Structure formats: C-alpha cells, structure tokens
Amino acid sequence: MSSYSIIYTTLDEKDDAKKLAKYLVENKLAACVNMHKKVTSFYMWEGELKEEKEIVLLVKTRTDMVEKVMFEIKHHHPYDIPALYSFAIDKGDTQYLSWVDQQLL
C-alpha cells in the first residue's frame, strides 16, 4: 500500500480557494480537498503584526506526489509566500485510502 499525506495551505478569498481545490481534484493531484471556513491568522509581515481571515485547505494525496502537488499549489496560489506544508498520514481506513489511490494519477 502507498503512503499518504495531507497538504495544508491557506488563502484569503473563497473564490481563489475553490478554484485551487477544483484544479487539484480535476487534475488528479488530490483525491479530495477540504475547504474550511475562514479562520483568524496572526503573523508578522514586513515588520508589522497582521490579523487576517483566511480559508484553510486540506489536500489529500499520496506522499510520492507531495512535491508535485506543492509545486502546483505554489504556482497557482495568489500569495507571494503561501503557508504550504504536508503531514504524513500515520494510519487510515484502508478502503478510504484505496479510494484515494483510484482518484490520483
């Protein structure tokens, strides 16, 4: 069985988040993308404390595709430096993970 990962990123606009999520699924880079309601993010940018509402995307894919998927996300992302990292899935339902495999390249 393959290994699997979840890629995390955030976007500020709902339309941008939907567009990216659909792109990843339609191009078989992600089996599924969860789009979460806006969260409040606090961060420093150019020496200033920022407080922004952002949408969280959780991208489900195989670990062997993480680099390619992250490249595509960064290429299609509106931020100069997006939050972009992956988490390995330690355990998962075998039927669901089999379905993930069937959805991807």
N, C-alpha and C positions, 0 to 999 in steps of 0.2 A: 504494500500500500504506500502511496505517496505521502509526503508530509505537507502540511497546510499552514497558512499564515493569514493573519488579518492585518491589513494596512490601514493606518489611521491618518486622516487629514482633515483640515477644516477650511471652510470657505465662508465669505461674508454674505453672499447673495444666494437666495433659494434657486433662482433660475440657473446660475452657474453650477451649483451643486447637483441639480437634476440633470443638467446637460452632461456633466462629467460622469455621473453614475450611469446614465444610459449609454454613453460612449464605451465605458469599460465593459458593461454586460453585452452590448451588441457586438463588440469586437472580441468576445470570448476571452477577455483578460481577467474578468471577475465572474464568479458564478452568481454572486449576489452582492448588492451594496445596500447597507442600511443607512438611511439618512435621518439623523436625529434633529429634533427641534433645536432652535438656537440656544446656545449656552453662552455664559459670560466668560470671556477670556481676559486675563490681566497679563500684560507683558511690557517690557521696555523696548522702545523702538526709537532710534536716533536720539537717545538720551532722555526720552520722555515716557512716563508711565501711561500706557494705553489701557482702556477698558472698552472692549468691543463685543458685540453679539456675533457669534459665529455658528455655522451649521457643521456638525460632525458627520463625516462619512467613515463607515467601517466597510472595508473592501475585502471580500473573502476570495482567496485564491490559493494556488499551490505554492509552496515555498520555492520551487525551482523557477517560478515566474515572477517572483517579487521584484527583482532588479528591473525587468522589462516593464512591469506594471508601474513601478515608481517613476521610471523614466517617462512613461506616457502621462502619468498624473502631472508631473512637473512641467512637461511640455504644454499641457492643456490648462494648467492652473493659472488663475489671474494674479496671484501673489508673486512678488519678487522672490521671496524666500518662504515657501509654504512649510507648515508643520507636516512632516512626512516621515513616518517610521512604521516598522512592522513588528508584530508579535507572533511568535511561533505558537501554534495550537498544540498543546500537550496531549490532550485527549479529545475525542469527539465521537459522535454516533457514527458507526460505520456505514449505515445506509445513507445518512446525510452526506458524509464525505465522499461516498461513491457517486452520489448525485453531483457534488461539486466537480469531480473529475469529468463527468459526462458533459458539463457545461463549458469546459475550457478547451483551449487549443491543444 
